[in-house]
């Protein structure tokens, strides 16, 4: 029969109440999403417009919120056994669950016959040499009555396991980088990888491989209709029939990290942009679910229509008809989430614990277990939220700075990530000026001087002569004066020969001239303990663990000081030279472009307003023009601007667009400056650019991916007569050590170790360069995966030589390495 299709939103509301319509159009299965999807397609066909369908979806979901019949999930049990982050979950049945972990193991958990609420670890699968991520279950056959398990790992391998005995029965080799996803396609296994490919395996052999995206492929699933879906760091999804791409789906604004089938409708995607999307096979977005406050790593759906998602924000969220109906808080990142057939939910957390959640009253954990978990969450939140005595969750966000202040100097504390940041109202400029982070401290600190947003006991004016401007030297009484001097000299790009003179200046002006200092202080670059004047030295009779002075390194170092006036002056001089050169005249900048360079520098100078300043795309294009077109000898001022640009949040976000594509700006820059190594200024500024990239996590994947290419390109810097270049190179190695330890990249760690050993063995190496290389070596040995390799490289002799050094910090880090060797 012909149906009276709606012509307005009011008729859609009427249609919502006429559920009898569903019988007329003979839909046997009813859910809000299914009906909305049907209506969306019919209206599109009839009116050539999606508008009415979208209206209906919004209206219907709004009604659904009022009528939701939903029982809250509660903790059922905790599965403890993994030693590190739990990264993946595979549901074999309601009675058997498999989990993967950063601890390199897979555990199979079986229902406890003595307590149906709980699971016990029945098997541990060992074999992967790096952290294990995606899992897939192959149902039982005559040969494998308990089925098989497929796993993918950072070690680039796909393993197939026999679940009867836990043995690895197939090792699938072919990927060049981390395996991010595994799924089953009839008798085949399909895997995705950071190497940008999808691979099809049959009977243990590679039968197909194709480049699926131009960026890492983060996930792959098979749909009931037979197609494959892949999600990528390029923010797109692709639908595949075999190796043939049927369509590319766009909508997310960041990496697509997780995928799942949505029964009877289509499929779901989870993204780093914080959203979950429901897609039809046609490529239409049926729903966008927004509620997480950080990266969404995983998503899953149940036949009831419920959706679950896991996020970096420590929550697993449950969604019904596009609305978040419950958030399950965790004491860490939620890496994965899966539904059991019963509707129970399994979550994988970075605290190493697997948790099962249920709405079934008969299997809910007892009250003591629930109270213990609630207490754990409370303690975690308390440890995270106490900043300067303020509760972070009660602070307003950055958007509150859009409202003007009422008086000059009025202060406001807002939340930025996990920090409370103070701003002061500037009545003259009608803007909020950033003061700095709010930190816990003793009473009476409000009157302490502030420099660069931080409070200190003293901020000294230092006149270094020669017409140079007065420099500001910050110092706290609890600081080691040698640390303070080292940091300041590095920041101001002054020779370390001034060190003792600066220390004496600090002691004289801080009233600490007669204080005896413990020579065993820690270097400022290690992030280790600070010396406290007058503190008694105590030695434990039986220390619980070795005490290291300089390792492991925490955090990264940057070169964040620039002589902007000199940079602009030099760039202007070079541009004038190009204008007068008949051959290169077309490469010079126009007056407008030169003025824009000045505007870029003005923004970079104003560090207190990095939160509210932005660059234009044309600014990046302008710098690209200089780096690509100007002669090598004239590049370094522009490269120095890029060095500072990557420390600006918006500047970095624009620059990365020119890195994560086929025309990689940074790789081109590296190639250009290393082709002529006779230009140390180019090498120095480029290495410093790379060092500063570590400050922004958006570049971490790029840095890790290209570590071999980068380290090979600058491998000769360790023996350069230019001490600044030596220091920049050793800082690059130290930052790489920190990153690759965090990423558990053993191959990369080995290359950094080899390069750092070269610096440490170089007799002519500058003291600070050698120190940083030794810290990198010690950190890699202590927390990385390359201690055995270091011992094989005879690191003991390097430690012995360092211990004999007259430089205190070199001797101390040498002792640290020696202690690691003996453990």
Secondary structure, 3 states (H helix, E strand, C coil): CCCCCCCCHHHHHHHHHCCHHHHHCCCCCCCHHHHHHHHHHHHHHHHCCCHHHHHHHHHHHHHHHHHCCCCCCEEEEEEECCCCCEEEEEEEECCEEEEEECCCCEEEEEECCCCCCCEEEEEEECCCCCCEEEEEEECCCCCCCCCEEEEEECCCCEEEEECCCCEEEEEECCCCCCEEEEEEECCEEEEEECCCEEEEEECCEEEEEEECCCCCEEEEEECCCCCEEEEECCCCEEEEECCEEEEEECCCCCCEEEEEEECCCEEEEEECCCEEEEECCCCCEEEEEECCCCCEEEEEECCCCCEEEEECCCEEEEEECCEEEEEEECCCCEEEEEECCCCCEEEEECCCEEEEEECCHHHCCCHHHHHHHHHHHHHHHHHHHEECCEEHHHCECHHHHHCCCCCCCCEEEEEECCEEEEEEEECCCCEEEEEEECCCCCCCCCCCEEECCEEECEEEEECCCCCCCCEEEEECCCCCHHHHHHHHHHHCCCCHHHHHHHHHHHHHHCCCCCCCCCCCCCCHHHCCCCCCCCCCCCCCCCCCCCCCCCCCCCCCCCCCCCCHHHHHHHHHHHHHHHHCCCCCHHHCCCHHHHHHHHHHHHHHHCHHHCCCCCCCHHHHHHHHHHHHHCCHHHCHHHHHHHHHHCCCHHHHHHHHHHCCCCCCHHHHHHHHHHHCCCCHHHHHHHHHHHHHHCCCHHHHHHHHHCHHHHHHHCHHHHHCCCHHHHHHHHHHHHHHHHHHHHCCCHHHHHHHHHHHHHHHHCCCCCHHHHHHHHHHHHHHHHHCCCHHHHHHCCHHHHHHHHHCCCCHHHHHHHHHHHHHHHC
